[in-house]
Amino acid sequence: MKNSIDISEDLNRRIDMLASRSTLTRDQIIEDALSHGRSLAWQEKWIAGVQAGIEAADRGDFANEEEIAAVLNKYGQA
């Protein structure tokens, strides 16, 4: 079943921007917002965080072994 709604220019722009910055389609973004309660602001923040992580990795900015061990020890995983 297909439904249609009128979406403001601003929301359309934000959905288009999210779709262009991710592997999700417009429909997937809208469905995620409606079925999982993930607002566009949440999705925008998530995508920005992922992109920042990718950029850091591209620069070679990784945690070293000591940093990883400290986190694992903190949570009892070591």
All heavy atoms as a GROMACS GRO file, in nm:
protein
  608
    1MET      N    1   0.084  -0.118   0.000
    1MET     CA    2   0.000   0.000   0.000
    1MET      C    3   0.088   0.124   0.000
    1MET      O    4   0.182   0.134   0.077
    1MET     CB    5  -0.090  -0.002   0.124
    1MET     CG    6  -0.177   0.119   0.134
    1MET     SD    7  -0.306   0.104   0.257
    1MET     CE    8  -0.224   0.169   0.398
    2LYS      N    9   0.060   0.213  -0.086
    2LYS     CA   10   0.133   0.340  -0.095
    2LYS      C   11   0.047   0.450  -0.036
    2LYS      O   12  -0.073   0.455  -0.057
    2LYS     CB   13   0.166   0.374  -0.240
    2LYS     CG   14   0.266   0.283  -0.303
    2LYS     CD   15   0.398   0.349  -0.296
    2LYS     CE   16   0.500   0.260  -0.366
    2LYS     NZ   17   0.630   0.309  -0.356
    3ASN      N   18   0.111   0.536   0.039
    3ASN     CA   19   0.046   0.655   0.093
    3ASN      C   20   0.123   0.776   0.043
    3ASN      O   21   0.240   0.767   0.009
    3ASN     CB   22   0.049   0.654   0.246
    3ASN     CG   23  -0.038   0.545   0.303
    3ASN    OD1   24  -0.154   0.533   0.266
    3ASN    ND2   25   0.018   0.463   0.391
    4SER      N   26   0.056   0.889   0.043
    4SER     CA   27   0.127   1.010   0.004
    4SER      C   28   0.091   1.121   0.102
    4SER      O   29  -0.020   1.126   0.154
    4SER     CB   30   0.093   1.050  -0.139
    4SER     OG   31  -0.044   1.083  -0.149
    5ILE      N   32   0.189   1.205   0.126
    5ILE     CA   33   0.170   1.321   0.210
    5ILE      C   34   0.245   1.438   0.149
    5ILE      O   35   0.339   1.419   0.071
    5ILE     CB   36   0.219   1.298   0.356
    5ILE    CG1   37   0.369   1.266   0.358
    5ILE    CG2   38   0.140   1.191   0.424
    5ILE    CD1   39   0.429   1.266   0.496
    6ASP      N   40   0.202   1.557   0.183
    6ASP     CA   41   0.276   1.676   0.140
    6ASP      C   42   0.384   1.703   0.244
    6ASP      O   43   0.357   1.705   0.364
    6ASP     CB   44   0.183   1.797   0.130
    6ASP     CG   45   0.088   1.786   0.012
    6ASP    OD1   46   0.128   1.729  -0.091
    6ASP    OD2   47  -0.026   1.834   0.024
    7ILE      N   48   0.507   1.719   0.197
    7ILE     CA   49   0.621   1.746   0.285
    7ILE      C   50   0.676   1.883   0.250
    7ILE      O   51   0.689   1.918   0.132
    7ILE     CB   52   0.730   1.638   0.267
    7ILE    CG1   53   0.674   1.500   0.307
    7ILE    CG2   54   0.853   1.670   0.349
    7ILE    CD1   55   0.769   1.385   0.285
    8SER      N   56   0.709   1.959   0.352
    8SER     CA   57   0.759   2.094   0.329
    8SER      C   58   0.889   2.092   0.248
    8SER      O   59   0.959   1.992   0.244
    8SER     CB   60   0.784   2.165   0.463
    8SER     OG   61   0.897   2.108   0.528
    9GLU      N   62   0.918   2.206   0.188
    9GLU     CA   63   1.042   2.221   0.110
    9GLU      C   64   1.164   2.189   0.195
    9GLU      O   65   1.257   2.122   0.151
    9GLU     CB   66   1.053   2.364   0.055
    9GLU     CG   67   0.950   2.401  -0.047
    9GLU     CD   68   0.994   2.366  -0.187
    9GLU    OE1   69   1.115   2.363  -0.213
    9GLU    OE2   70   0.904   2.344  -0.270
   10ASP      N   71   1.164   2.238   0.320
   10ASP     CA   72   1.278   2.215   0.409
   10ASP      C   73   1.297   2.066   0.437
   10ASP      O   74   1.409   2.016   0.430
   10ASP     CB   75   1.259   2.292   0.541
   10ASP     CG   76   1.375   2.269   0.637
   10ASP    OD1   77   1.491   2.295   0.596
   10ASP    OD2   78   1.350   2.224   0.750
   11LEU      N   79   1.188   1.996   0.469
   11LEU     CA   80   1.199   1.852   0.495
   11LEU      C   81   1.243   1.777   0.370
   11LEU      O   82   1.325   1.685   0.378
   11LEU     CB   83   1.068   1.795   0.548
   11LEU     CG   84   1.030   1.834   0.690
   11LEU    CD1   85   0.895   1.774   0.728
   11LEU    CD2   86   1.137   1.792   0.789
   12ASN      N   87   1.189   1.815   0.255
   12ASN     CA   88   1.231   1.751   0.130
   12ASN      C   89   1.380   1.769   0.106
   12ASN      O   90   1.450   1.675   0.068
   12ASN     CB   91   1.153   1.809   0.011
   12ASN     CG   92   1.030   1.730  -0.021
   12ASN    OD1   93   1.032   1.608  -0.024
   12ASN    ND2   94   0.920   1.800  -0.043
   13ARG      N   95   1.428   1.891   0.130
   13ARG     CA   96   1.571   1.920   0.112
   13ARG      C   97   1.654   1.834   0.208
   13ARG      O   98   1.755   1.777   0.168
   13ARG     CB   99   1.598   2.069   0.136
   13ARG     CG  100   1.743   2.110   0.118
   13ARG     CD  101   1.767   2.253   0.164
   13ARG     NE  102   1.719   2.282   0.299
   13ARG     CZ  103   1.780   2.241   0.411
   13ARG    NH1  104   1.890   2.171   0.406
   13ARG    NH2  105   1.730   2.272   0.530
   14ARG      N  106   1.612   1.825   0.334
   14ARG     CA  107   1.687   1.747   0.433
   14ARG      C  108   1.687   1.598   0.398
   14ARG      O  109   1.789   1.530   0.412
   14ARG     CB  110   1.629   1.771   0.572
   14ARG     CG  111   1.658   1.911   0.622
   14ARG     CD  112   1.585   1.945   0.749
   14ARG     NE  113   1.629   1.861   0.860
   14ARG     CZ  114   1.562   1.852   0.974
   14ARG    NH1  115   1.450   1.921   0.992
   14ARG    NH2  116   1.609   1.775   1.071
   15ILE      N  117   1.573   1.547   0.352
   15ILE     CA  118   1.566   1.406   0.313
   15ILE      C  119   1.656   1.380   0.193
   15ILE      O  120   1.730   1.282   0.189
   15ILE     CB  121   1.420   1.365   0.284
   15ILE    CG1  122   1.337   1.369   0.413
   15ILE    CG2  123   1.414   1.226   0.220
   15ILE    CD1  124   1.187   1.363   0.391
   16ASP      N  125   1.652   1.469   0.095
   16ASP     CA  126   1.739   1.456  -0.022
   16ASP      C  127   1.887   1.458   0.019
   16ASP      O  128   1.968   1.381  -0.033
   16ASP     CB  129   1.712   1.566  -0.125
   16ASP     CG  130   1.582   1.546  -0.200
   16ASP    OD1  131   1.530   1.432  -0.202
   16ASP    OD2  132   1.531   1.644  -0.256
   17MET      N  133   1.922   1.547   0.112
   17MET     CA  134   2.061   1.557   0.158
   17MET      C  135   2.103   1.428   0.228
   17MET      O  136   2.212   1.376   0.203
   17MET     CB  137   2.077   1.676   0.252
   17MET     CG  138   2.219   1.697   0.300
   17MET     SD  139   2.334   1.748   0.170
   17MET     CE  140   2.277   1.912   0.141
   18LEU      N  141   2.017   1.375   0.313
   18LEU     CA  142   2.049   1.248   0.380
   18LEU      C  143   2.068   1.136   0.278
   18LEU      O  144   2.160   1.055   0.290
   18LEU     CB  145   1.939   1.210   0.479
   18LEU     CG  146   1.943   1.279   0.614
   18LEU    CD1  147   1.813   1.256   0.690
   18LEU    CD2  148   2.061   1.230   0.695
   19ALA      N  149   1.979   1.130   0.181
   19ALA     CA  150   1.989   1.025   0.079
   19ALA      C  151   2.119   1.037   0.000
   19ALA      O  152   2.182   0.936  -0.031
   19ALA     CB  153   1.868   1.032  -0.015
   20SER      N  154   2.160   1.160  -0.028
   20SER     CA  155   2.283   1.178  -0.106
   20SER      C  156   2.408   1.145  -0.024
   20SER      O  157   2.512   1.113  -0.081
   20SER     CB  158   2.292   1.320  -0.162
   20SER     OG  159   2.320   1.413  -0.058
   21ARG      N  160   2.399   1.156   0.109
   21ARG     CA  161   2.515   1.132   0.196
   21ARG      C  162   2.518   0.989   0.252
   21ARG      O  163   2.606   0.958   0.330
   21ARG     CB  164   2.513   1.232   0.310
   21ARG     CG  165   2.530   1.376   0.263
   21ARG     CD  166   2.512   1.476   0.372
   21ARG     NE  167   2.618   1.463   0.472
   21ARG     CZ  168   2.614   1.520   0.591
   21ARG    NH1  169   2.510   1.592   0.626
   21ARG    NH2  170   2.714   1.505   0.675
   22SER      N  171   2.421   0.908   0.216
   22SER     CA  172   2.416   0.772   0.270
   22SER      C  173   2.381   0.674   0.159
   22SER      O  174   2.371   0.711   0.043
   22SER     CB  175   2.310   0.764   0.381
   22SER     OG  176   2.179   0.773   0.326
   23THR      N  177   2.361   0.550   0.197
   23THR     CA  178   2.320   0.448   0.100
   23THR      C  179   2.169   0.426   0.105
   23THR      O  180   2.119   0.335   0.041
   23THR     CB  181   2.391   0.314   0.129
   23THR    OG1  182   2.355   0.271   0.262
   23THR    CG2  183   2.541   0.327   0.118
   24LEU      N  184   2.099   0.511   0.179
   24LEU     CA  185   1.955   0.496   0.195
   24LEU      C  186   1.879   0.574   0.088
   24LEU      O  187   1.924   0.678   0.042
   24LEU     CB  188   1.911   0.546   0.333
   24LEU     CG  189   1.973   0.477   0.454
   24LEU    CD1  190   1.931   0.547   0.582
   24LEU    CD2  191   1.936   0.331   0.458
   25THR      N  192   1.763   0.522   0.053
   25THR     CA  193   1.674   0.594  -0.038
   25THR      C  194   1.586   0.689   0.043
   25THR      O  195   1.576   0.677   0.166
   25THR     CB  196   1.582   0.496  -0.115
   25THR    OG1  197   1.494   0.432  -0.021
   25THR    CG2  198   1.664   0.391  -0.192
   26ARG      N  199   1.519   0.779  -0.026
   26ARG     CA  200   1.424   0.868   0.041
   26ARG      C  201   1.320   0.787   0.118
   26ARG      O  202   1.289   0.818   0.233
   26ARG     CB  203   1.353   0.958  -0.061
   26ARG     CG  204   1.437   1.070  -0.116
   26ARG     CD  205   1.356   1.152  -0.218
   26ARG     NE  206   1.228   1.196  -0.166
   26ARG     CZ  207   1.209   1.308  -0.096
   26ARG    NH1  208   1.311   1.388  -0.071
   26ARG    NH2  209   1.090   1.341  -0.052
   27ASP      N  210   1.265   0.683   0.053
   27ASP     CA  211   1.164   0.600   0.119
   27ASP      C  212   1.218   0.534   0.245
   27ASP      O  213   1.149   0.525   0.346
   27ASP     CB  214   1.111   0.494   0.023
   27ASP     CG  215   1.021   0.551  -0.086
   27ASP    OD1  216   0.976   0.668  -0.072
   27ASP    OD2  217   0.994   0.479  -0.183
   28GLN      N  218   1.342   0.486   0.240
   28GLN     CA  219   1.401   0.422   0.358
   28GLN      C  220   1.420   0.522   0.472
   28GLN      O  221   1.398   0.488   0.588
   28GLN     CB  222   1.535   0.358   0.321
   28GLN     CG  223   1.522   0.235   0.234
   28GLN     CD  224   1.654   0.187   0.180
   28GLN    OE1  225   1.739   0.267   0.140
   28GLN    NE2  226   1.674   0.056   0.181
   29ILE      N  227   1.460   0.643   0.439
   29ILE     CA  228   1.479   0.746   0.541
   29ILE      C  229   1.346   0.779   0.608
   29ILE      O  230   1.336   0.787   0.731
   29ILE     CB  231   1.543   0.872   0.478
   29ILE    CG1  232   1.688   0.841   0.440
   29ILE    CG2  233   1.535   0.991   0.573
   29ILE    CD1  234   1.750   0.942   0.347
   30ILE      N  235   1.243   0.796   0.528
   30ILE     CA  236   1.111   0.828   0.583
   30ILE      C  237   1.057   0.711   0.664
   30ILE      O  238   1.005   0.729   0.774
   30ILE     CB  239   1.014   0.868   0.469
   30ILE    CG1  240   1.062   1.000   0.406
   30ILE    CG2  241   0.872   0.879   0.520
   30ILE    CD1  242   0.995   1.034   0.274
   31GLU      N  243   1.071   0.590   0.612
   31GLU     CA  244   1.025   0.472   0.686
   31GLU      C  245   1.099   0.458   0.818
   31GLU      O  246   1.039   0.426   0.921
   31GLU     CB  247   1.045   0.345   0.602
   31GLU     CG  248   1.022   0.219   0.682
   31GLU     CD  249   0.922   0.126   0.620
   31GLU    OE1  250   0.875   0.152   0.509
   31GLU    OE2  251   0.891   0.028   0.687
   32ASP      N  252   1.230   0.482   0.818
   32ASP     CA  253   1.308   0.473   0.942
   32ASP      C  254   1.257   0.575   1.044
   32ASP      O  255   1.244   0.544   1.162
   32ASP     CB  256   1.456   0.497   0.912
   32ASP     CG  257   1.547   0.454   1.023
   32ASP    OD1  258   1.524   0.347   1.083
   32ASP    OD2  259   1.644   0.526   1.052
   33ALA      N  260   1.227   0.694   0.998
   33ALA     CA  261   1.176   0.798   1.088
   33ALA      C  262   1.040   0.758   1.145
   33ALA      O  263   1.015   0.774   1.265
   33ALA     CB  264   1.166   0.931   1.014
   34LEU      N  265   0.954   0.703   1.062
   34LEU     CA  266   0.820   0.670   1.107
   34LEU      C  267   0.814   0.541   1.190
   34LEU      O  268   0.746   0.535   1.291
   34LEU     CB  269   0.727   0.657   0.986
   34LEU     CG  270   0.701   0.786   0.908
   34LEU    CD1  271   0.620   0.757   0.783
   34LEU    CD2  272   0.631   0.888   0.996
   35SER      N  273   0.886   0.438   1.147
   35SER     CA  274   0.872   0.310   1.216
   35SER      C  275   0.966   0.293   1.334
   35SER      O  276   0.937   0.215   1.425
   35SER     CB  277   0.891   0.194   1.118
   35SER     OG  278   1.021   0.193   1.064
   36HIS      N  279   1.078   0.365   1.336
   36HIS     CA  280   1.174   0.350   1.445
   36HIS      C  281   1.191   0.476   1.528
   36HIS      O  282   1.274   0.480   1.618
   36HIS     CB  283   1.311   0.306   1.389
   36HIS     CG  284   1.305   0.177   1.315
   36HIS    ND1  285   1.281   0.056   1.376
   36HIS    CD2  286   1.320   0.149   1.184
   36HIS    CE1  287   1.280  -0.040   1.285
   36HIS    NE2  288   1.303   0.014   1.167
   37GLY      N  289   1.118   0.579   1.494
   37GLY     CA  290   1.124   0.704   1.570
   37GLY      C  291   1.255   0.778   1.556
   37GLY      O  292   1.291   0.856   1.643
   38ARG      N  293   1.328   0.753   1.448
   38ARG     CA  294   1.456   0.821   1.427
   38ARG      C  295   1.431   0.947   1.346
   38ARG      O  296   1.417   0.943   1.224
   38ARG     CB  297   1.554   0.729   1.356
   38ARG     CG  298   1.590   0.610   1.442
   38ARG     CD  299   1.698   0.527   1.377
   38ARG     NE  300   1.731   0.415   1.462
   38ARG     CZ  301   1.721   0.288   1.426
   38ARG    NH1  302   1.683   0.257   1.304
   38ARG    NH2  303   1.752   0.192   1.510
   39SER      N  304   1.427   1.058   1.416
   39SER     CA  305   1.397   1.185   1.351
   39SER      C  306   1.502   1.218   1.245
   39SER      O  307   1.612   1.160   1.244
   39SER     CB  308   1.393   1.298   1.454
   39SER     OG  309   1.524   1.321   1.505
   40LEU      N  310   1.469   1.312   1.160
   40LEU     CA  311   1.568   1.357   1.061
   40LEU      C  312   1.690   1.414   1.130
   40LEU      O  313   1.802   1.392   1.086
   40LEU     CB  314   1.506   1.459   0.966
   40LEU     CG  315   1.401   1.407   0.868
   40LEU    CD1  316   1.354   1.520   0.777
   40LEU    CD2  317   1.453   1.292   0.786
   41ALA      N  318   1.670   1.486   1.242
   41ALA     CA  319   1.784   1.541   1.316
   41ALA      C  320   1.873   1.429   1.366
   41ALA      O  321   1.996   1.437   1.357
   41ALA     CB  322   1.735   1.627   1.432
   42TRP      N  323   1.815   1.319   1.416
   42TRP     CA  324   1.894   1.205   1.463
   42TRP      C  325   1.970   1.143   1.347
   42TRP      O  326   2.089   1.113   1.358
   42TRP     CB  327   1.802   1.100   1.528
   42TRP     CG  328   1.876   0.983   1.584
   42TRP    CD1  329   1.920   0.969   1.712
   42TRP    CD2  330   1.918   0.865   1.514
   42TRP    NE1  331   1.986   0.848   1.726
   42TRP    CE2  332   1.986   0.782   1.606
   42TRP    CE3  333   1.904   0.820   1.383
   42TRP    CZ2  334   2.040   0.659   1.571
   42TRP    CZ3  335   1.957   0.697   1.348
   42TRP    CH2  336   2.024   0.618   1.441
   43GLN      N  337   1.901   1.124   1.234
   43GLN     CA  338   1.965   1.064   1.117
   43GLN      C  339   2.077   1.153   1.064
   43GLN      O  340   2.183   1.104   1.024
   43GLN     CB  341   1.861   1.036   1.009
   43GLN     CG  342   1.763   0.926   1.049
   43GLN     CD  343   1.664   0.896   0.939
   43GLN    OE1  344   1.703   0.866   0.826
   43GLN    NE2  345   1.536   0.904   0.970
   44GLU      N  346   2.056   1.285   1.063
   44GLU     CA  347   2.160   1.377   1.018
   44GLU      C  348   2.282   1.369   1.108
   44GLU      O  349   2.396   1.367   1.059
   44GLU     CB  350   2.104   1.520   1.014
   44GLU     CG  351   2.004   1.544   0.904
   44GLU     CD  352   1.920   1.668   0.921
   44GLU    OE1  353   1.904   1.718   1.035
   44GLU    OE2  354   1.867   1.717   0.820
   45LYS      N  355   2.259   1.364   1.238
   45LYS     CA  356   2.370   1.353   1.334
   45LYS      C  357   2.444   1.221   1.315
   45LYS      O  358   2.567   1.217   1.318
   45LYS     CB  359   2.316   1.366   1.476
   45LYS     CG  360   2.423   1.370   1.582
   45LYS     CD  361   2.363   1.392   1.719
   45LYS     CE  362   2.472   1.392   1.825
   45LYS     NZ  363   2.416   1.414   1.959
   46TRP      N  364   2.372   1.113   1.295
   46TRP     CA  365   2.432   0.981   1.274
   46TRP      C  366   2.522   0.981   1.150
   46TRP      O  367   2.637   0.939   1.155
   46TRP     CB  368   2.323   0.875   1.261
   46TRP     CG  369   2.374   0.740   1.226
   46TRP    CD1  370   2.378   0.684   1.102
   46TRP    CD2  371   2.434   0.645   1.314
   46TRP    NE1  372   2.435   0.559   1.107
   46TRP    CE2  373   2.470   0.533   1.238
   46TRP    CE3  374   2.460   0.643   1.450
   46TRP    CZ2  375   2.530   0.422   1.293
   46TRP    CZ3  376   2.519   0.531   1.504
   46TRP    CH2  377   2.553   0.422   1.426
   47ILE      N  378   2.468   1.031   1.039
   47ILE     CA  379   2.544   1.035   0.913
   47ILE      C  380   2.668   1.123   0.929
   47ILE      O  381   2.777   1.087   0.883
   47ILE     CB  382   2.456   1.085   0.796
   47ILE    CG1  383   2.344   0.987   0.766
   47ILE    CG2  384   2.539   1.113   0.672
   47ILE    CD1  385   2.388   0.851   0.716
   48ALA      N  386   2.656   1.237   0.996
   48ALA     CA  387   2.771   1.325   1.019
   48ALA      C  388   2.878   1.254   1.101
   48ALA      O  389   2.998   1.266   1.073
   48ALA     CB  390   2.727   1.454   1.087
   49GLY      N  391   2.836   1.178   1.203
   49GLY     CA  392   2.931   1.104   1.285
   49GLY      C  393   3.002   0.996   1.207
   49GLY      O  394   3.124   0.977   1.222
   50VAL      N  395   2.930   0.925   1.124
   50VAL     CA  396   2.991   0.821   1.040
   50VAL      C  397   3.091   0.883   0.944
   50VAL      O  398   3.203   0.835   0.929
   50VAL     CB  399   2.882   0.741   0.964
   50VAL    CG1  400   2.944   0.653   0.856
   50VAL    CG2  401   2.799   0.658   1.061
   51GLN      N  402   3.053   0.993   0.881
   51GLN     CA  403   3.143   1.060   0.788
   51GLN      C  404   3.268   1.112   0.859
   51GLN      O  405   3.378   1.102   0.805
   51GLN     CB  406   3.071   1.171   0.713
   51GLN     CG  407   2.974   1.116   0.610
   51GLN     CD  408   2.907   1.223   0.530
   51GLN    OE1  409   2.878   1.332   0.579
   51GLN    NE2  410   2.877   1.191   0.405
   52ALA      N  411   3.251   1.164   0.980
   52ALA     CA  412   3.367   1.211   1.055
   52ALA      C  413   3.460   1.095   1.088
   52ALA      O  414   3.583   1.109   1.080
   52ALA     CB  415   3.322   1.281   1.184
   53GLY      N  416   3.405   0.980   1.120
   53GLY     CA  417   3.486   0.862   1.148
   53GLY      C  418   3.561   0.815   1.024
   53GLY      O  419   3.678   0.777   1.032
   54ILE      N  420   3.495   0.817   0.912
   54ILE     CA  421   3.560   0.776   0.786
   54ILE      C  422   3.674   0.873   0.752
   54ILE      O  423   3.783   0.830   0.713
   54ILE     CB  424   3.457   0.769   0.672
   54ILE    CG1  425   3.363   0.650   0.695
   54ILE    CG2  426   3.526   0.758   0.536
   54ILE    CD1  427   3.242   0.648   0.603
   55GLU      N  428   3.648   1.003   0.770
   55GLU     CA  429   3.753   1.102   0.742
   55GLU      C  430   3.872   1.084   0.836
   55GLU      O  431   3.988   1.095   0.793
   55GLU     CB  432   3.696   1.243   0.754
   55GLU     CG  433   3.600   1.277   0.640
   55GLU     CD  434   3.517   1.403   0.666
   55GLU    OE1  435   3.542   1.472   0.767
   55GLU    OE2  436   3.428   1.430   0.583
   56ALA      N  437   3.846   1.054   0.963
   56ALA     CA  438   3.954   1.029   1.059
   56ALA      C  439   4.033   0.905   1.018
   56ALA      O  440   4.157   0.905   1.022
   56ALA     CB  441   3.898   1.013   1.200
   57ALA      N  442   3.963   0.802   0.977
   57ALA     CA  443   4.031   0.679   0.933
   57ALA      C  444   4.115   0.706   0.808
   57ALA      O  445   4.228   0.656   0.796
   57ALA     CB  446   3.929   0.569   0.906
   58ASP      N  447   4.061   0.785   0.716
   58ASP     CA  448   4.136   0.820   0.595
   58ASP      C  449   4.265   0.896   0.629
   58ASP      O  450   4.364   0.885   0.558
   58ASP     CB  451   4.051   0.905   0.500
   58ASP     CG  452   3.943   0.824   0.430
   58ASP    OD1  453   3.951   0.699   0.431
   58ASP    OD2  454   3.851   0.886   0.373
   59ARG      N  455   4.262   0.972   0.738
   59ARG     CA  456   4.382   1.045   0.782
   59ARG      C  457   4.476   0.954   0.863
   59ARG      O  458   4.583   0.996   0.903
   59ARG     CB  459   4.343   1.163   0.871
   59ARG     CG  460   4.276   1.277   0.801
   59ARG     CD  461   4.262   1.398   0.892
   59ARG     NE  462   4.202   1.369   1.022
   59ARG     CZ  463   4.072   1.370   1.049
   59ARG    NH1  464   3.987   1.398   0.952
   59ARG    NH2  465   4.027   1.345   1.170
   60GLY      N  466   4.433   0.831   0.889
   60GLY     CA  467   4.515   0.739   0.968
   60GLY      C  468   4.501   0.762   1.118
   60GLY      O  469   4.584   0.718   1.197
   61ASP      N  470   4.396   0.832   1.157
   61ASP     CA  471   4.373   0.866   1.298
   61ASP      C  472   4.295   0.752   1.365
   61ASP      O  473   4.173   0.754   1.371
   61ASP     CB  474   4.296   0.997   1.306
   61ASP     CG  475   4.282   1.049   1.448
   61ASP    OD1  476   4.348   0.994   1.539
   61ASP    OD2  477   4.205   1.144   1.468
   62PHE      N  478   4.369   0.652   1.413
   62PHE     CA  479   4.309   0.535   1.477
   62PHE      C  480   4.352   0.530   1.622
   62PHE      O  481   4.453   0.589   1.662
   62PHE     CB  482   4.356   0.405   1.411
   62PHE     CG  483   4.310   0.389   1.268
   62PHE    CD1  484   4.396   0.419   1.164
   62PHE    CD2  485   4.184   0.343   1.239
   62PHE    CE1  486   4.356   0.402   1.032
   62PHE    CE2  487   4.142   0.328   1.109
   62PHE     CZ  488   4.228   0.357   1.005
   63ALA      N  489   4.275   0.456   1.701
   63ALA     CA  490   4.317   0.430   1.839
   63ALA      C  491   4.437   0.337   1.836
   63ALA      O  492   4.442   0.243   1.756
   63ALA     CB  493   4.203   0.366   1.916
   64ASN      N  494   4.533   0.362   1.926
   64ASN     CA  495   4.647   0.271   1.933
   64ASN      C  496   4.613   0.154   2.026
   64ASN      O  497   4.507   0.152   2.089
   64ASN     CB  498   4.775   0.344   1.976
   64ASN     CG  499   4.764   0.405   2.114
   64ASN    OD1  500   4.706   0.346   2.204
   64ASN    ND2  501   4.821   0.522   2.133
   65GLU      N  502   4.703   0.057   2.035
   65GLU     CA  503   4.675  -0.062   2.115
   65GLU      C  504   4.651  -0.030   2.262
   65GLU      O  505   4.566  -0.092   2.327
   65GLU     CB  506   4.788  -0.163   2.099
   65GLU     CG  507   4.789  -0.228   1.962
   65GLU     CD  508   4.895  -0.338   1.951
   65GLU    OE1  509   4.920  -0.406   2.052
   65GLU    OE2  510   4.947  -0.353   1.840
   66GLU      N  511   4.724   0.066   2.316
   66GLU     CA  512   4.706   0.104   2.457
   66GLU      C  513   4.568   0.163   2.480
   66GLU      O  514   4.503   0.135   2.581
   66GLU     CB  515   4.814   0.203   2.500
   66GLU     CG  516   4.952   0.141   2.514
   66GLU     CD  517   5.058   0.246   2.549
   66GLU    OE1  518   5.025   0.367   2.554
   66GLU    OE2  519   5.172   0.205   2.571
   67GLU      N  520   4.522   0.247   2.388
   67GLU     CA  521   4.389   0.307   2.402
   67GLU      C  522   4.280   0.201   2.394
   67GLU      O  523   4.182   0.205   2.470
   67GLU     CB  524   4.368   0.414   2.294
   67GLU     CG  525   4.459   0.536   2.312
   67GLU     CD  526   4.459   0.628   2.192
   67GLU    OE1  527   4.449   0.578   2.077
   67GLU    OE2  528   4.470   0.750   2.213
   68ILE      N  529   4.296   0.108   2.304
   68ILE     CA  530   4.198   0.000   2.291
   68ILE      C  531   4.197  -0.086   2.417
   68ILE      O  532   4.091  -0.119   2.471
   68ILE     CB  533   4.228  -0.087   2.167
   68ILE    CG1  534   4.205  -0.004   2.040
   68ILE    CG2  535   4.141  -0.212   2.166
   68ILE    CD1  536   4.253  -0.069   1.914
   69ALA      N  537   4.314  -0.119   2.470
   69ALA     CA  538   4.324  -0.199   2.592
   69ALA      C  539   4.259  -0.126   2.709
   69ALA      O  540   4.190  -0.188   2.792
   69ALA     CB  541   4.469  -0.231   2.622
   70ALA      N  542   4.277   0.005   2.717
   70ALA     CA  543   4.218   0.083   2.826
   70ALA      C  544   4.065   0.076   2.822
   70ALA      O  545   4.001   0.058   2.926
   70ALA     CB  546   4.265   0.228   2.819
   71VAL      N  547   4.009   0.086   2.703
   71VAL     CA  548   3.862   0.078   2.690
   71VAL      C  549   3.814  -0.063   2.725
   71VAL      O  550   3.718  -0.080   2.798
   71VAL     CB  551   3.818   0.119   2.548
   71VAL    CG1  552   3.670   0.087   2.526
   71VAL    CG2  553   3.845   0.266   2.524
   72LEU      N  554   3.884  -0.164   2.674
   72LEU     CA  555   3.844  -0.302   2.704
   72LEU      C  556   3.854  -0.331   2.852
   72LEU      O  557   3.766  -0.396   2.910
   72LEU     CB  558   3.927  -0.401   2.622
   72LEU     CG  559   3.905  -0.397   2.471
   72LEU    CD1  560   4.002  -0.492   2.400
   72LEU    CD2  561   3.760  -0.432   2.437
   73ASN      N  562   3.960  -0.283   2.916
   73ASN     CA  563   3.976  -0.303   3.060
   73ASN      C  564   3.866  -0.231   3.138
   73ASN      O  565   3.816  -0.283   3.237
   73ASN     CB  566   4.114  -0.256   3.108
   73ASN     CG  567   4.223  -0.352   3.068
   73ASN    OD1  568   4.200  -0.471   3.054
   73ASN    ND2  569   4.343  -0.298   3.047
   74LYS      N  570   3.831  -0.113   3.093
   74LYS     CA  571   3.727  -0.035   3.160
   74LYS      C  572   3.595  -0.111   3.164
   74LYS      O  573   3.522  -0.105   3.262
   74LYS     CB  574   3.708   0.100   3.088
   74LYS     CG  575   3.601   0.186   3.147
   74LYS     CD  576   3.592   0.319   3.074
   74LYS     CE  577   3.481   0.406   3.133
   74LYS     NZ  578   3.472   0.534   3.063
   75TYR      N  579   3.567  -0.182   3.058
   75TYR     CA  580   3.440  -0.255   3.049
   75TYR      C  581   3.455  -0.405   3.073
   75TYR      O  582   3.366  -0.483   3.042
   75TYR     CB  583   3.374  -0.227   2.912
   75TYR     CG  584   3.336  -0.082   2.899
   75TYR    CD1  585   3.414   0.005   2.823
   75TYR    CD2  586   3.225  -0.030   2.967
   75TYR    CE1  587   3.379   0.140   2.812
   75TYR    CE2  588   3.191   0.103   2.956
   75TYR     CZ  589   3.269   0.187   2.879
   75TYR     OH  590   3.234   0.319   2.870
   76GLY      N  591   3.570  -0.444   3.126
   76GLY     CA  592   3.591  -0.584   3.164
   76GLY      C  593   3.598  -0.681   3.049
   76GLY      O  594   3.562  -0.796   3.063
   77GLN      N  595   3.644  -0.634   2.935
   77GLN     CA  596   3.651  -0.719   2.817
   77GLN      C  597   3.790  -0.774   2.789
   77GLN      O  598   3.809  -0.853   2.698
   77GLN     CB  599   3.604  -0.641   2.694
   77GLN     CG  600   3.464  -0.588   2.706
   77GLN     CD  601   3.359  -0.698   2.711
   77GLN    OE1  602   3.365  -0.792   2.634
   77GLN    NE2  603   3.266  -0.687   2.803
   78ALA      N  604   3.888  -0.732   2.865
   78ALA     CA  605   4.026  -0.776   2.838
   78ALA      C  606   4.060  -0.900   2.916
   78ALA      O  607   3.999  -0.938   3.010
   78ALA     CB  608   4.123  -0.664   2.873
   0.00000   0.00000   0.00000
